[in-house]
Amino acid sequence: MNTGRNTALVVGANGVIGTNLINYLGELGNWDIIGLSRRGGPEKGHTHYVAVDLLDPEDTRKQLSSLTTVTHIFYAAYQDRSSWAELVAPNLAMLVNTVNAIEPVATHLQHVGLMQGYKVYGAHLGPFKTPARETDAGMHMPPEFNMDQQRFLEERQQGKAWSWSAIRPSVVGGTAVGNPMNLAMVIAVYATISKKLGIPLRFPGKPGAYDKLMEMTDAGLLAKATVWAATNPQSANQAFNINNGDLFRWNELWPKIARYFDMAVAEPLPMPLHTVMADKAGLWQEIQQEHGLDAYSYKELSSWGFGDFVFSWDYDFFADGSKARRMGFHEYADTEKMFYDLFDEMRRKKIIP
C-alpha cells in the first residue's frame, strides 16, 4: 500500500458516501482532500471544496484545471431522473467530464474509483440471482448507467499508468442530509412522525418484502473499502461487492427499530410513502419547534421515493462480498447496531428528537 501523501478528489462530496469518505480520509492523515459538489462546502483542515457543474464540460475544465496534484479520483456523484433510460446521459457525462478535466493536468494520477451498486445485477428491475457475484454484472437488458460508466473507464484506462476500481455497495447507511437515497433517514423521520401522531410503526412496503433476505452497507465501512481498493495494487481494474457481512429480514428488524423509538409495532400496511407523507411538512415543523431541532427543511430530510423503492423488494436482495475479503479487506458491520448508531447520530445532530 502506498504510504506517501496523496490527494483525493471526492466527486459527490456532500452525499452519504462522499461525506463519510472525506471523514475517513481525514482520519488517515496522509491525504489532502478536494471535495466536488454543486454547492461546494466549508474548508476544514486538509479538505478544500470546489463548487462545479459537472454536467457542463466547460465549467468542469475551468474549475478543475488547477487540480494538478490529484492522485486519486473517488467518484460518487449521482443525478436522479424520472426513468432508468434518462439516468444514462447525465451520469455518464459527469464522469466523462471529470476524467477529461483531471487526466491531462494531474500527471501523477494513480487511480479512479467508481461507486456503483446492485443495479449492475438488475436488482432494481426485479428478482435477480443471489448471492450476486461480481462476474454477474451487465447480464440484464440495458440501459444501465453504472455499466456504461465502467466501460468508459475500462476503455480510457488502456495503456495508462492509472488503474480503476468499481465498488458495489448494497443500500448504504449514513446520515447525510439532502441525499435522495438515505434509507436510515426515511425510517427515522417516518418513525418520528408516526410517534407524534400516536400511531404504531407499520412497515409500509409490499407484504412479500417483509420476509425476504436483505443486507446493507455501512457508509463508514464503505469508505474504508473504497480507499483499500484504490491503494491496494492487487485490486487494480476490478469490481468488488462491499456489504456489512450479515443478512436480515425486516420482519425481525422492524420491531426492534420500533422499540428503539419506544413505539408499538403493528402488522405491515402497504402504503406509498411519497403519497402519505407528502402533507407532513407542517407537522415536521411542529416537531422541530417542540424539540429544538435544527431547521432542516422537510424536503431535505425526505427520501420517500427511495423508501418506497427499497420497501418494494419482495425478493431476496444480497450479494457475495467474499472477493474483497479473500483479497484482504476484512472489515464488517452489524446491521442492527448500524441502524441504532445512525439514529443516535441523527439525535446528536438534532435532526430527530
C-alpha positions in Angstrom: 0.0 0.0 0.0 1.2 3.5 -0.8 2.2 5.3 2.4 3.2 8.6 0.8 1.0 11.7 0.7 -1.9 11.6 -1.7 -4.5 14.0 -3.0 -8.1 12.7 -3.2 -10.7 14.2 -5.5 -14.0 13.2 -4.0 -16.8 13.7 -6.5 -20.2 14.0 -4.9 -18.7 15.2 -1.7 -21.9 16.1 0.2 -23.7 12.8 -0.2 -23.9 10.0 2.3 -21.0 8.2 0.6 -18.8 11.2 -0.1 -19.2 12.7 3.3 -18.1 9.6 5.1 -15.3 9.1 2.6 -13.9 12.6 3.3 -14.1 12.0 7.1 -12.2 8.7 6.8 -9.5 10.1 4.5 -9.1 13.0 7.0 -8.6 10.5 9.8 -5.9 8.7 7.9 -3.7 11.8 8.0 -1.8 11.3 4.7 -4.4 12.7 2.4 -5.1 16.2 1.0 -8.8 16.2 0.0 -10.7 18.1 -2.6 -14.5 17.8 -2.5 -16.6 18.4 -5.6 -20.3 19.2 -5.5 -22.7 21.7 -7.0 -22.9 23.7 -3.8 -19.3 23.4 -2.5 -18.6 23.1 1.2 -16.7 24.6 4.2 -12.9 24.5 4.4 -11.7 22.1 7.1 -8.1 21.1 7.8 -6.7 19.4 4.7 -10.1 19.5 3.0 -10.9 22.0 0.3 -14.2 22.2 -1.6 -14.9 23.2 -5.2 -18.4 24.1 -6.5 -18.8 22.9 -10.0 -21.5 21.9 -12.5 -20.1 18.6 -13.8 -22.8 18.5 -16.5 -21.1 21.5 -18.1 -17.8 20.4 -19.6 -16.5 23.9 -19.9 -17.2 24.8 -16.3 -15.7 21.4 -15.2 -12.5 22.1 -17.1 -12.3 25.7 -15.8 -12.9 24.7 -12.1 -10.6 21.6 -12.2 -7.8 22.9 -14.3 -5.6 23.8 -11.3 -6.0 20.5 -9.5 -2.6 19.2 -10.7 -1.8 17.3 -7.5 -4.7 14.8 -7.7 -3.6 11.2 -7.3 -6.9 9.5 -6.8 -10.4 10.2 -8.1 -13.2 8.8 -5.9 -16.4 9.2 -8.0 -19.7 9.0 -6.1 -21.8 11.7 -7.8 -25.3 10.9 -8.9 -28.0 12.8 -10.8 -31.6 11.5 -10.4 -34.1 11.3 -13.2 -37.6 10.0 -13.7 -36.7 6.9 -15.7 -33.8 4.4 -16.0 -33.1 5.5 -19.6 -32.9 9.1 -18.6 -30.2 8.3 -16.0 -27.6 7.3 -18.5 -26.8 10.6 -20.3 -26.2 12.9 -17.2 -24.5 10.3 -15.0 -22.1 9.2 -17.8 -21.5 12.8 -18.8 -20.4 13.8 -15.3 -17.9 11.0 -15.1 -16.5 11.7 -18.6 -16.3 15.4 -17.9 -14.4 14.8 -14.6 -11.9 12.5 -16.2 -11.4 14.7 -19.2 -10.6 17.6 -17.0 -8.4 15.9 -14.5 -6.4 13.4 -16.6 -4.5 16.0 -18.7 -3.4 18.1 -15.7 -2.9 15.5 -12.9 0.3 13.9 -14.2 0.6 11.7 -11.1 -3.0 10.2 -11.3 -2.9 6.7 -9.8 -6.5 5.5 -9.6 -10.1 6.2 -10.4 -12.6 4.6 -8.0 -16.2 4.3 -9.3 -19.1 3.9 -6.9 -21.8 1.6 -8.4 -24.4 -0.6 -6.7 -26.5 -3.7 -7.3 -28.2 -2.2 -10.3 -25.4 -3.7 -12.3 -27.0 -7.1 -11.5 -30.5 -5.9 -12.4 -31.6 -5.7 -8.8 -33.7 -2.6 -9.5 -35.8 -4.5 -12.1 -36.9 -7.5 -10.1 -35.7 -10.8 -8.7 -32.1 -11.3 -9.5 -29.5 -14.1 -9.0 -28.4 -14.2 -5.3 -25.9 -14.1 -4.0 -24.8 -11.9 -6.9 -21.1 -12.1 -7.7 -19.0 -9.6 -9.5 -19.0 -11.6 -12.7 -22.8 -11.4 -12.9 -22.8 -7.7 -13.8 -24.3 -6.5 -17.0 -26.3 -9.6 -17.8 -29.7 -7.8 -18.0 -31.3 -5.6 -20.6 -29.8 -2.0 -20.7 -30.0 0.9 -20.2 -27.8 0.9 -17.1 -25.6 3.9 -16.5 -23.3 2.1 -14.0 -22.1 -0.3 -16.6 -21.7 2.5 -19.2 -19.5 4.3 -16.7 -17.5 1.2 -16.0 -17.0 0.5 -19.8 -15.8 4.1 -20.2 -13.2 3.6 -17.5 -12.1 0.3 -18.9 -11.6 1.8 -22.3 -10.0 5.0 -21.1 -7.5 3.2 -18.9 -6.0 1.1 -21.6 -2.3 1.9 -21.9 -2.4 4.4 -18.9 -0.5 4.4 -15.7 -3.6 4.8 -13.5 -6.0 2.0 -12.6 -9.7 1.8 -11.8 -11.9 0.0 -9.4 -15.7 -0.4 -9.2 -17.2 -0.5 -5.7 -20.6 -2.1 -5.4 -22.4 -1.5 -2.1 -25.9 -2.5 -1.1 -28.2 0.1 0.3 -25.9 2.5 2.1 -26.5 3.5 5.7 -25.5 7.1 6.6 -26.8 10.4 8.0 -26.0 13.0 5.3 -28.9 15.4 4.9 -30.3 16.2 1.4 -29.4 12.8 -0.1 -32.0 11.2 -2.4 -31.1 7.7 -1.3 -30.9 7.7 2.5 -32.9 4.8 4.0 -32.0 5.4 7.6 -33.3 8.9 7.3 -36.5 7.7 5.8 -37.1 5.3 8.7 -36.1 7.9 11.3 -38.4 10.6 10.0 -41.2 8.2 9.3 -41.0 6.8 12.9 -40.8 10.3 14.4 -43.9 11.5 12.6 -45.8 8.2 13.4 -44.9 8.6 17.1 -46.1 12.2 17.0 -49.4 11.1 15.6 -49.7 8.4 18.2 -49.9 5.5 15.8 -47.8 2.3 15.7 -44.8 1.9 13.5 -46.0 -0.1 10.5 -43.8 -1.5 7.7 -45.1 0.4 4.7 -43.8 -1.8 1.9 -45.1 -4.8 -0.1 -46.2 -7.7 2.1 -43.6 -10.0 0.5 -40.8 -7.6 1.2 -41.3 -8.0 5.0 -40.0 -11.6 4.9 -37.2 -11.5 2.3 -33.5 -11.6 3.0 -31.8 -8.1 2.9 -28.4 -6.6 3.5 -26.9 -3.1 3.8 -23.6 -1.4 3.7 -22.5 0.9 6.4 -21.1 4.2 5.0 -18.1 4.1 7.2 -17.2 0.6 6.2 -17.8 1.6 2.6 -15.3 4.4 2.9 -12.6 2.0 4.2 -13.3 -0.4 1.4 -13.1 2.3 -1.2 -9.7 3.5 0.0 -8.5 -0.1 0.3 -9.4 -0.9 -3.3 -7.8 2.4 -4.5 -4.5 1.8 -2.7 -4.1 -1.9 -3.0 -2.2 -2.8 -6.2 -3.8 -6.3 -6.2 -7.2 -4.7 -6.5 -6.5 -2.7 -9.7 -9.0 -2.8 -12.6 -11.6 -4.9 -10.7 -15.0 -4.7 -9.2 -15.9 -5.5 -5.6 -19.2 -6.1 -3.8 -19.0 -4.4 -0.4 -21.6 -5.2 2.3 -21.8 -5.4 6.1 -21.4 -9.2 6.0 -24.7 -10.1 7.6 -28.2 -10.6 6.4 -31.5 -9.6 7.9 -35.3 -9.7 7.4 -37.5 -6.7 8.0 -39.9 -8.9 10.0 -37.2 -9.4 12.6 -35.5 -6.0 12.5 -38.6 -3.7 12.2 -40.0 -4.5 15.7 -36.5 -3.8 17.1 -36.4 -0.4 15.3 -39.9 0.3 16.8 -38.5 -0.5 20.3 -35.6 1.9 19.7 -38.1 4.7 19.1 -40.2 3.5 22.1 -43.1 2.7 19.8 -45.6 -0.1 19.4 -45.4 -2.1 16.2 -48.3 -3.3 14.1 -48.8 -5.5 11.1 -47.4 -4.2 7.8 -49.7 -1.9 5.9 -48.7 -1.3 2.3 -48.8 2.4 1.5 -46.8 4.7 -0.8 -44.7 7.0 1.4 -44.3 9.5 -1.3 -48.1 10.0 -1.1 -49.0 9.6 2.5 -46.0 11.6 3.8 -46.4 14.4 1.2 -48.6 16.6 3.5 -46.5 16.3 6.7 -44.2 19.3 6.3 -46.2 21.4 8.7 -46.3 18.6 11.3 -42.5 18.2 10.9 -42.0 21.9 11.7 -44.1 21.5 14.9 -41.8 18.6 15.9 -38.7 20.7 15.2 -40.0 23.6 17.3 -41.2 21.3 20.1 -37.8 19.5 20.5 -35.5 22.3 19.4 -34.2 20.5 16.4 -32.1 22.1 13.7 -34.2 23.7 11.0 -33.6 21.4 8.1 -36.3 21.6 5.6 -38.7 18.7 5.3 -37.7 18.3 1.7 -34.0 17.9 2.7 -35.0 15.1 5.0 -37.5 13.4 2.7 -36.4 10.5 0.6 -39.8 8.9 0.4 -39.5 7.7 -3.2 -36.3 5.8 -2.3 -38.0 4.4 0.7 -40.9 3.1 -1.4 -38.3 1.6 -3.8 -36.4 -0.3 -1.1 -39.6 -1.4 0.7 -41.0 -2.8 -2.6 -38.3 -5.5 -2.9 -40.4 -8.6 -2.4 -37.4 -10.7 -3.4 -34.0 -11.5 -1.8 -31.5 -8.7 -2.1 -27.9 -9.6 -1.4 -24.6 -10.2 -3.0 -21.4 -12.2 -2.3 -18.9 -10.0 -0.6 -16.2 -12.6 -0.2 -14.0 -11.5 -3.1 -12.8 -8.4 -1.2 -12.4 -10.4 2.0 -10.3 -13.0 0.2 -8.1 -10.2 -1.1 -7.5 -8.7 2.3 -10.4 -6.4 3.2 -11.8 -7.9 6.5 -14.0 -5.1 7.9 -17.6 -5.9 8.8 -20.5 -4.2 10.5 -23.5 -5.4 12.5 -26.5 -4.1 10.6 -28.8 -3.8 13.6 -26.2 -1.9 15.5 -25.5 0.3 12.4 -29.2 1.5 12.5 -29.0 2.3 16.2 -25.7 4.2 15.7 -27.2 6.1 12.8 -30.3 7.1 14.8 -28.1 8.1 17.7 -26.0 10.3 15.4 -29.2 11.9 14.0 -30.2 12.7 17.5 -26.8 14.2 18.3 -27.0 16.3 15.2 -30.6 17.4 16.2 -32.1 16.1 13.1 -34.6 13.9 15.0 -35.7 14.2 18.7 
